[in-house]
Amino acid sequence: MKHKIAAQLYTVRDLLTDDFPGVLKELKEMGYAGVQISGMFGHDPKEIAALMRELELGAAGMHVDMHSLQHDLPNLLEQADMFGTKDLILPYLGEEERTVEHYIFVKEELNKIARKVQADGYRISYHNHDFEFETEIDGVNALEYLLEPTEDNLLLAELDVYWVKKGGKEIVSFLEPYANRMPIIHLKDMAKNEQKSFAEVGTGSIDFEPILRWGEANGIEWYAVEQDECPGNPLDSLRVSINNLHRVIDEMK
């Protein structure tokens, strides 16, 4: 299972402009098997992809925006090939986009794109926050509407366990409908404070063992560690997270 743990590079976004290669090398030294791409921060993707191959770091998908999916798909697919991934994930919707009409549009548009690329093995996923739980469509919340596990819905899940909990859901129960429809899951902990702050994995209120067990039984290919905000150097936070995850995995054997 350790070979499936990746670091979401959004966590270290403030460090990547100055030293993308140095960050990748440090993540590899920590024990991360891969990274999830969230932009190039001014660097040449060919150089970053070559370094990842040299370091034997896999790519746990790419977070990409809707405009690029709609209008720059060939270049996105070329970059995905460069990084050796088949997963393109829409990571966020702006406040003005969180309407019933726009969720319906997003589902239709992402399915259209998914149908276009599925023959070549590419997959389109949606990454949640907690705001999707605030909108109801056809008797379910917007997230359940987007990710409806039916044959004709090609949109896959990239659920974030922190945001599922923040949305008031029991995590493993909420994951159940997306068995074998979620290649990548986001691992993020919730601090045991009133603010429910972001926390290093294994230091907060989320029990990760049942999540990992569920993932191994239900098709998870990558566990992407993310921490949106860190109290200090984000690399220190990522180190704490992977050390704790490795400990949990060792205790599961």
LOPA-863043 format. One record per atom (N, C-alpha, C, O): x, y, z. Coordinates in steps of 0.05 Angstrom, whole numbers, padded with zeros to 5 digits, always signed. Layout:
<pts>
XYZ
...
</pts>
This chain:
<pts>
+00016-00024+00000
+00000+00000+00000
+00017+00025+00000
+00009+00046-00010
+00041+00023+00011
+00059+00047+00012
+00066+00057-00015
+00072+00081-00019
+00065+00039-00035
+00072+00047-00062
+00050+00062-00076
+00052+00070-00099
+00028+00067-00061
+00005+00082-00072
+00002+00109-00059
-00017+00124-00065
+00020+00117-00042
+00017+00143-00028
+00031+00165-00044
+00055+00164-00050
+00015+00186-00050
+00025+00209-00065
+00021+00235-00049
+00004+00236-00031
+00036+00255-00056
+00033+00281-00044
+00019+00299-00064
+00028+00302-00087
-00003+00312-00056
-00016+00332-00073
+00001+00357-00073
+00006+00369-00051
+00011+00366-00096
+00030+00388-00097
+00018+00415-00090
+00033+00434-00086
-00008+00417-00088
-00021+00441-00079
-00011+00448-00050
-00009+00471-00043
-00005+00427-00035
+00004+00431-00008
+00029+00447-00007
+00033+00464+00011
+00047+00443-00027
+00073+00457-00027
+00075+00479-00048
+00096+00485-00058
+00052+00489-00056
+00050+00508-00078
+00068+00532-00075
+00079+00542-00094
+00072+00541-00050
+00089+00565-00045
+00119+00560-00049
+00135+00578-00050
+00126+00534-00050
+00154+00527-00053
+00162+00520-00082
+00186+00519-00089
+00142+00514-00098
+00147+00503-00125
+00159+00522-00145
+00176+00515-00161
+00152+00548-00143
+00162+00567-00162
+00192+00569-00160
+00206+00569-00180
+00203+00570-00136
+00231+00573-00131
+00247+00547-00135
+00269+00547-00146
+00235+00524-00127
+00251+00500-00128
+00233+00475-00131
+00232+00458-00113
+00221+00473-00154
+00204+00449-00160
+00221+00424-00158
+00212+00404-00145
+00244+00423-00171
+00260+00398-00169
+00268+00391-00141
+00267+00367-00133
+00276+00410-00125
+00284+00405-00097
+00261+00394-00081
+00265+00376-00064
+00237+00404-00085
+00213+00394-00071
+00208+00365-00078
+00203+00349-00061
+00209+00359-00104
+00205+00331-00113
+00225+00312-00100
+00218+00290-00091
+00250+00321-00099
+00271+00303-00088
+00266+00299-00058
+00269+00277-00048
+00257+00319-00044
+00252+00316-00015
+00228+00298-00011
+00228+00282+00008
+00207+00301-00027
+00184+00284-00024
+00191+00254-00029
+00182+00237-00015
+00208+00250-00049
+00218+00222-00054
+00233+00211-00030
+00229+00188-00022
+00250+00228-00019
+00266+00220+00004
+00248+00213+00029
+00255+00196+00044
+00226+00227+00031
+00207+00222+00053
+00194+00195+00050
+00185+00183+00070
+00192+00185+00026
+00179+00159+00021
+00154+00161+00004
+00140+00141+00001
+00148+00185-00007
+00124+00187-00025
+00131+00172-00051
+00152+00174-00062
+00111+00157-00060
+00114+00141-00085
+00107+00158-00109
+00114+00151-00132
+00092+00179-00105
+00083+00195-00127
+00074+00223-00118
+00074+00229-00094
+00066+00239-00138
+00055+00266-00132
+00031+00270-00150
+00029+00258-00171
+00013+00287-00141
-00010+00295-00157
-00004+00323-00167
+00001+00341-00152
-00006+00326-00194
+00001+00351-00207
-00021+00371-00203
-00045+00365-00206
-00013+00396-00197
-00033+00418-00195
-00022+00443-00207
-00027+00465-00197
-00008+00440-00229
+00004+00463-00243
+00034+00461-00245
+00047+00445-00230
+00046+00477-00262
+00075+00476-00267
+00090+00499-00253
+00115+00499-00252
+00076+00520-00244
+00088+00542-00229
+00112+00553-00243
+00133+00559-00231
+00109+00556-00270
+00130+00569-00286
+00152+00551-00296
+00171+00560-00308
+00149+00525-00290
+00170+00506-00299
+00162+00492-00324
+00138+00490-00331
+00182+00481-00338
+00177+00466-00362
+00167+00438-00355
+00181+00423-00342
+00143+00431-00364
+00132+00405-00357
+00149+00382-00366
+00151+00361-00353
+00163+00385-00389
+00181+00364-00398
+00203+00359-00379
+00211+00336-00373
+00214+00380-00367
+00236+00377-00348
+00226+00365-00322
+00239+00348-00310
+00202+00373-00313
+00191+00362-00288
+00184+00332-00292
+00189+00316-00275
+00172+00326-00316
+00166+00298-00321
+00191+00280-00322
+00191+00258-00312
+00212+00291-00335
+00237+00276-00336
+00249+00271-00309
+00259+00249-00303
+00247+00291-00291
+00258+00288-00264
+00241+00268-00249
+00252+00252-00233
+00215+00269-00252
+00198+00249-00239
+00205+00221-00247
+00206+00202-00231
+00211+00217-00273
+00219+00190-00282
+00245+00182-00270
+00249+00159-00261
+00263+00201-00269
+00290+00196-00257
+00287+00188-00227
+00301+00170-00218
+00270+00202-00213
+00266+00197-00185
+00247+00173-00180
+00244+00164-00157
+00235+00162-00201
+00215+00141-00199
+00192+00149-00182
+00182+00135-00165
+00182+00174-00187
+00158+00185-00175
+00135+00182-00195
+00137+00192-00217
+00114+00169-00187
+00091+00166-00205
+00074+00192-00204
+00078+00209-00187
+00055+00193-00223
+00037+00216-00224
+00009+00206-00217
-00003+00190-00231
-00001+00216-00195
-00028+00209-00185
-00049+00228-00196
-00064+00241-00181
-00050+00230-00223
-00069+00247-00235
-00060+00276-00237
-00040+00284-00225
-00076+00292-00251
-00072+00320-00255
-00097+00336-00248
-00119+00329-00259
-00095+00356-00231
-00118+00374-00227
-00117+00395-00249
-00097+00409-00253
-00140+00398-00263
-00141+00416-00286
-00167+00432-00284
-00187+00422-00273
-00168+00455-00296
-00191+00472-00295
-00210+00466-00318
-00203+00454-00338
-00235+00474-00315
-00256+00468-00335
-00250+00481-00362
-00255+00468-00383
-00240+00505-00362
-00234+00518-00387
-00214+00502-00404
-00217+00498-00428
-00193+00491-00390
-00173+00475-00405
-00185+00449-00415
-00179+00440-00437
-00202+00437-00398
-00216+00412-00407
-00233+00417-00432
-00234+00401-00450
-00246+00440-00432
-00264+00446-00455
-00249+00456-00480
-00256+00448-00502
-00228+00471-00476
-00215+00485-00499
-00186+00478-00504
-00175+00487-00524
-00174+00462-00487
-00146+00455-00491
-00141+00426-00486
-00120+00418-00476
-00161+00409-00492
-00159+00381-00485
-00135+00366-00498
-00122+00351-00484
-00129+00371-00524
-00106+00356-00535
-00080+00362-00520
-00064+00343-00516
-00076+00387-00512
-00051+00393-00497
-00052+00380-00469
-00031+00371-00460
-00075+00379-00456
-00077+00366-00431
-00071+00336-00433
-00056+00326-00416
-00081+00324-00453
-00076+00295-00457
-00046+00290-00463
-00035+00270-00454
-00035+00308-00479
-00006+00305-00485
+00011+00308-00459
+00030+00293-00455
+00002+00326-00441
+00017+00329-00416
+00012+00305-00398
+00030+00296-00384
-00013+00295-00398
-00018+00271-00382
-00001+00248-00391
+00010+00233-00374
+00003+00245-00417
+00020+00223-00427
+00049+00228-00418
+00063+00209-00411
+00057+00253-00419
+00084+00260-00410
+00089+00251-00381
+00111+00241-00375
+00069+00255-00364
+00072+00248-00336
+00064+00219-00330
+00068+00209-00308
+00053+00205-00350
+00046+00177-00346
+00021+00173-00330
+00020+00154-00314
+00001+00190-00334
-00024+00187-00320
-00047+00188-00339
-00045+00199-00361
-00069+00175-00332
-00094+00176-00348
-00116+00192-00334
-00138+00192-00344
-00110+00204-00311
-00130+00216-00295
-00129+00247-00296
-00109+00259-00289
-00151+00259-00305
-00155+00288-00304
-00178+00294-00285
-00199+00283-00287
-00173+00312-00266
-00192+00317-00245
-00199+00347-00243
-00181+00364-00242
-00225+00353-00243
-00234+00380-00238
-00234+00384-00208
-00249+00371-00194
-00218+00404-00198
-00215+00406-00169
-00232+00426-00154
-00232+00426-00129
-00247+00443-00168
-00260+00465-00153
-00281+00479-00171
-00278+00480-00195
-00301+00489-00158
-00320+00507-00171
-00322+00533-00156
-00323+00533-00131
-00321+00555-00170
-00323+00581-00157
-00350+00586-00145
-00369+00572-00151
-00352+00605-00127
-00377+00611-00113
-00400+00616-00132
-00423+00607-00127
-00395+00630-00153
-00416+00637-00172
-00425+00613-00189
-00446+00614-00202
-00410+00591-00188
-00416+00567-00203
-00432+00546-00188
-00440+00526-00199
-00438+00552-00162
-00450+00532-00145
-00481+00534-00146
-00494+00537-00125
-00491+00533-00169
-00520+00534-00173
-00530+00508-00185
-00515+00493-00196
-00556+00502-00182
-00567+00478-00193
-00561+00476-00223
-00553+00455-00233
-00565+00498-00237
-00561+00499-00266
-00532+00492-00273
-00527+00478-00293
-00514+00503-00258
-00486+00499-00265
-00477+00470-00258
-00461+00459-00273
-00487+00459-00236
-00480+00431-00230
-00490+00413-00253
-00476+00395-00261
-00514+00418-00263
-00525+00403-00285
-00507+00405-00309
-00501+00386-00323
-00498+00430-00315
-00480+00435-00337
-00453+00420-00334
-00443+00408-00352
-00442+00421-00310
-00416+00409-00304
-00418+00378-00309
-00400+00367-00321
-00439+00366-00299
-00442+00337-00302
-00444+00330-00332
-00431+00312-00341
-00460+00345-00347
-00463+00340-00376
-00437+00345-00391
-00429+00329-00408
-00423+00367-00384
-00399+00374-00399
-00376+00354-00393
-00362+00345-00411
-00373+00346-00368
-00352+00327-00361
-00357+00300-00372
-00339+00285-00379
-00383+00292-00373
-00389+00267-00386
-00384+00268-00416
-00374+00248-00427
-00389+00290-00428
-00383+00293-00457
-00353+00290-00462
-00345+00276-00481
-00337+00302-00445
-00308+00300-00448
-00299+00272-00442
-00282+00261-00456
-00310+00260-00421
-00303+00232-00414
-00309+00213-00437
-00293+00195-00442
-00332+00216-00450
-00339+00199-00472
-00319+00202-00495
-00312+00183-00510
-00309+00226-00499
-00290+00232-00520
-00263+00218-00516
-00250+00211-00535
-00255+00215-00491
-00228+00206-00485
-00227+00177-00475
-00205+00166-00472
-00250+00165-00469
-00249+00139-00455
-00237+00117-00472
-00225+00099-00461
-00240+00119-00498
-00229+00098-00515
-00199+00096-00513
-00187+00075-00517
-00186+00118-00506
-00157+00119-00503
-00149+00115-00474
-00125+00118-00467
-00168+00108-00457
-00161+00101-00429
-00161+00124-00409
-00155+00119-00386
-00167+00148-00418
-00167+00171-00399
-00192+00171-00383
-00213+00162-00391
-00190+00182-00358
-00212+00183-00340
-00215+00212-00329
-00196+00226-00324
-00240+00220-00326
-00247+00246-00316
-00260+00243-00288
-00279+00228-00285
-00250+00257-00269
-00260+00256-00241
-00267+00283-00231
-00259+00304-00242
-00282+00284-00209
-00289+00309-00195
-00280+00307-00166
-00286+00287-00152
-00267+00328-00157
-00257+00330-00130
-00276+00348-00113
-00281+00371-00122
-00285+00338-00091
-00305+00353-00075
-00293+00371-00053
-00270+00368-00045
-00310+00390-00044
-00305+00404-00019
-00331+00399-00003
-00343+00378-00005
-00338+00418+00015
-00363+00413+00030
-00386+00429+00018
-00409+00425+00026
-00381+00448+00000
-00403+00465-00009
-00423+00450-00026
-00446+00458-00028
-00414+00427-00038
-00433+00412-00055
-00456+00400-00038
-00478+00395-00049
-00452+00397-00012
-00473+00386+00005
-00495+00406+00011
-00516+00399+00021
-00490+00431+00003
-00510+00452+00009
-00531+00456-00012
-00551+00470-00008
-00528+00442-00035
-00547+00445-00057
-00560+00418-00063
-00547+00397-00063
-00587+00419-00067
-00601+00394-00073
-00610+00394-00102
-00620+00414-00112
-00606+00371-00115
-00615+00367-00142
-00628+00339-00144
-00615+00319-00137
-00652+00338-00153
-00666+00313-00157
-00666+00296-00131
-00664+00271-00132
-00669+00309-00108
-00672+00295-00083
-00646+00286-00070
-00647+00273-00049
-00623+00293-00082
-00597+00287-00069
-00580+00312-00069
-00586+00331-00083
-00558+00311-00053
-00541+00335-00054
-00525+00335-00080
-00524+00315-00095
-00514+00359-00086
-00501+00363-00112
-00478+00343-00117
-00473+00336-00140
-00463+00336-00096
-00441+00317-00100
-00452+00289-00108
-00441+00277-00127
-00472+00280-00095
-00484+00255-00102
-00496+00256-00130
-00496+00236-00145
-00507+00279-00138
-00518+00282-00165
-00495+00280-00185
-00498+00266-00205
-00473+00294-00181
-00451+00293-00200
-00439+00265-00203
-00433+00257-00225
-00437+00251-00181
-00422+00226-00180
-00441+00201-00181
-00432+00179-00175
-00466+00205-00188
-00486+00183-00188
-00474+00158-00201
-00466+00159-00224
-00472+00136-00185
-00459+00112-00195
-00476+00095-00214
-00486+00074-00207
-00480+00106-00238
-00496+00092-00259
-00478+00087-00283
-00458+00100-00286
-00486+00068-00299
-00470+00061-00323
-00466+00084-00342
-00445+00087-00354
-00486+00101-00345
-00484+00123-00364
-00470+00147-00353
-00466+00167-00368
-00463+00147-00328
-00448+00170-00316
-00418+00162-00315
-00410+00146-00299
-00403+00174-00333
-00374+00168-00334
-00357+00185-00316
-00333+00180-00314
-00369+00204-00302
-00354+00221-00283
-00348+00205-00258
-00365+00196-00244
-00322+00203-00252
-00312+00188-00229
-00308+00206-00205
-00308+00231-00208
-00304+00194-00182
-00301+00208-00157
-00272+00212-00150
-00256+00194-00154
-00265+00235-00139
-00240+00238-00124
-00249+00251-00098
-00247+00275-00094
-00258+00234-00079
-00268+00245-00054
-00246+00252-00035
-00225+00239-00034
-00250+00274-00020
-00232+00284+00000
-00244+00278+00027
-00266+00288+00033
-00231+00262+00043
-00244+00252+00068
-00249+00274+00088
-00268+00273+00103
-00231+00295+00088
-00235+00317+00106
-00262+00331+00099
-00278+00337+00117
-00266+00337+00073
-00289+00352+00065
-00315+00335+00068
-00336+00346+00073
-00312+00309+00065
-00336+00292+00070
-00344+00294+00100
-00368+00297+00106
-00324+00293+00117
-00330+00296+00146
-00340+00324+00152
-00359+00327+00168
-00328+00344+00141
-00337+00372+00145
-00365+00376+00136
-00380+00392+00147
-00373+00360+00116
-00401+00362+00105
-00421+00346+00122
-00444+00345+00115
-00411+00335+00144
-00429+00321+00163
-00434+00292+00157
-00454+00280+00167
-00418+00280+00140
-00422+00252+00132
-00403+00233+00146
-00381+00241+00153
-00412+00208+00151
-00394+00187+00161
-00378+00178+00137
-00389+00170+00117
-00352+00179+00139
-00334+00177+00116
-00338+00151+00101
-00345+00151+00077
-00333+00128+00114
-00333+00103+00099
-00361+00097+00088
-00363+00087+00065
-00382+00103+00102
-00409+00099+00091
-00413+00116+00066
-00426+00107+00047
-00402+00140+00066
-00406+00157+00043
-00390+00147+00019
-00397+00151-00004
-00367+00134+00024
-00350+00124+00002
-00363+00100-00012
-00358+00096-00036
-00380+00085+00002
-00390+00059-00008
-00401+00060-00036
-00393+00042-00052
-00417+00079-00044
-00428+00078-00071
-00407+00081-00093
-00413+00075-00117
-00383+00090-00086
-00363+00096-00106
-00342+00074-00108
-00320+00079-00117
-00348+00050-00098
-00330+00028-00101
-00323+00023-00130
-00341+00022-00147
-00298+00022-00136
-00288+00018-00164
-00296+00040-00183
-00295+00037-00207
-00303+00063-00171
-00309+00087-00187
-00292+00110-00177
-00297+00134-00183
-00270+00104-00162
-00254+00125-00150
-00224+00116-00151
-00215+00104-00132
-00210+00123-00173
-00182+00114-00175
-00164+00128-00154
-00144+00117-00146
-00171+00152-00146
-00154+00168-00128
-00172+00179-00105
-00194+00189-00110
-00162+00178-00081
-00176+00189-00058
-00157+00209-00044
-00133+00205-00044
-00168+00230-00033
-00152+00250-00019
-00153+00245+00011
-00175+00243+00023
-00130+00243+00023
-00127+00239+00052
-00119+00265+00065
-00098+00277+00058
-00135+00274+00084
-00130+00300+00097
-00143+00297+00125
-00166+00287+00126
-00130+00306+00146
-00141+00303+00173
-00154+00329+00182
-00148+00350+00172
-00171+00326+00203
-00185+00348+00214
-00176+00352+00243
-00179+00333+00260
-00166+00375+00250
-00156+00380+00277
-00179+00378+00297
-00202+00383+00291
-00171+00370+00321
-00190+00367+00343
-00194+00394+00357
-00190+00396+00381
-00202+00414+00341
-00207+00440+00353
-00234+00451+00343
-00246+00439+00325
-00243+00473+00354
-00269+00484+00347
-00270+00492+00318
-00291+00491+00305
-00247+00501+00307
-00246+00510+00280
-00246+00488+00259
-00251+00492+00235
-00241+00463+00269
-00238+00440+00251
-00218+00446+00229
-00223+00442+00205
-00194+00455+00238
-00173+00463+00219
-00162+00439+00204
-00166+00416+00212
-00147+00444+00183
-00132+00423+00169
-00110+00414+00188
-00098+00430+00202
-00104+00388+00186
-00084+00377+00204
-00068+00355+00189
-00078+00344+00169
-00044+00349+00199
-00028+00328+00188
-00043+00301+00192
-00055+00297+00213
-00041+00284+00173
-00054+00258+00175
-00044+00243+00200
-00020+00241+00205
-00063+00233+00216
-00056+00218+00240
-00054+00235+00265
-00048+00225+00286
-00059+00261+00262
-00058+00279+00286
-00085+00290+00293
-00087+00304+00313
-00105+00284+00278
-00131+00296+00282
-00153+00276+00290
-00148+00257+00304
-00177+00281+00280
-00200+00266+00289
-00209+00244+00270
-00229+00230+00276
-00196+00241+00248
-00204+00221+00228
-00188+00195+00232
-00164+00196+00235
-00203+00173+00232
-00190+00147+00234
-00185+00136+00206
-00203+00131+00190
-00159+00134+00200
-00152+00127+00172
-00150+00097+00166
-00151+00089+00143
-00148+00081+00186
-00146+00052+00181
-00171+00041+00166
-00167+00028+00145
-00196+00047+00174
-00218+00037+00159
-00220+00048+00131
-00230+00035+00112
-00210+00073+00127
-00210+00085+00100
-00190+00070+00082
-00197+00064+00059
-00167+00064+00093
-00147+00049+00077
-00157+00021+00071
-00153+00011+00049
-00169+00008+00091
-00180-00019+00086
-00201-00018+00064
-00202-00036+00047
-00219+00001+00065
-00239+00004+00045
-00226+00009+00018
-00234-00003-00002
-00206+00026+00017
-00193+00033-00008
-00181+00008-00021
-00182+00005-00045
-00168-00008-00005
-00155-00032-00016
-00175-00052-00027
-00169-00068-00045
-00199-00052-00016
-00219-00071-00025
-00236-00060-00048
-00251-00075-00060
-00233-00034-00054
-00252-00022-00073
-00239-00005-00095
-00251+00014-00104
-00215-00012-00102
-00203-00002-00127
-00187+00024-00125
-00182+00036-00146
-00180+00033-00101
-00164+00057-00099
-00136+00051-00110
-00123+00032-00102
-00127+00068-00128
-00100+00065-00140
-00079+00084-00128
-00056+00077-00127
-00089+00107-00118
-00071+00126-00105
-00085+00138-00081
-00109+00145-00082
-00070+00142-00059
-00078+00157-00036
-00063+00183-00036
-00039+00183-00030
-00076+00205-00043
-00062+00231-00046
-00065+00247-00020
-00087+00254-00012
-00043+00253-00007
-00042+00268+00018
-00042+00298+00011
-00026+00307-00005
-00061+00312+00023
-00062+00341+00018
-00068+00355+00045
-00083+00346+00062
-00055+00379+00048
-00062+00396+00070
-00062+00424+00059
-00042+00436+00053
-00086+00436+00058
-00090+00462+00045
-00074+00484+00058
-00063+00501+00045
-00073+00483+00085
-00058+00503+00100
-00041+00489+00121
-00051+00470+00134
-00016+00497+00124
+00002+00484+00143
+00012+00505+00163
+00014+00528+00157
+00017+00496+00188
+00026+00516+00208
+00054+00526+00204
+00061+00548+00214
+00070+00511+00189
+00098+00519+00184
+00105+00511+00156
+00090+00515+00137
+00129+00500+00152
+00138+00491+00126
+00120+00467+00118
+00119+00447+00132
+00107+00469+00095
+00089+00447+00087
+00103+00421+00083
+00091+00400+00085
+00129+00422+00077
+00144+00396+00074
+00145+00382+00101
+00145+00357+00102
+00147+00397+00123
+00147+00385+00149
+00120+00371+00155
+00119+00349+00166
+00098+00384+00146
+00072+00372+00150
+00069+00347+00133
+00058+00327+00143
+00079+00347+00109
+00077+00324+00092
+00094+00301+00103
+00087+00277+00099
+00116+00307+00116
+00133+00287+00128
+00118+00274+00152
+00118+00249+00154
+00105+00290+00168
+00089+00279+00191
+00067+00260+00180
+00063+00239+00190
+00054+00269+00159
+00031+00254+00148
+00040+00227+00137
+00028+00206+00143
+00062+00226+00122
+00070+00200+00110
+00081+00182+00131
+00077+00158+00130
+00095+00193+00151
+00105+00176+00173
+00082+00163+00188
+00083+00139+00194
+00061+00178+00193
+00038+00167+00207
+00023+00147+00190
+00013+00127+00200
+00021+00153+00164
+00007+00133+00146
+00023+00107+00145
+00011+00086+00145
+00049+00109+00143
+00066+00085+00142
+00062+00069+00168
+00061+00044+00167
+00060+00083+00190
+00056+00069+00216
+00029+00054+00216
+00027+00031+00224
+00008+00068+00207
-00018+00055+00205
-00018+00031+00187
-00028+00010+00194
-00005+00033+00164
-00003+00011+00146
+00012-00013+00158
+00004-00036+00155
+00034-00007+00172
+00050-00028+00185
+00033-00042+00206
+00035-00067+00209
+00017-00027+00220
+00000-00039+00242
-00023-00055+00231
-00034-00072+00245
-00030-00050+00206
-00053-00065+00193
-00045-00093+00185
-00062-00110+00182
-00019-00098+00182
-00010-00124+00172
-00014-00146+00193
-00008-00169+00188
</pts>
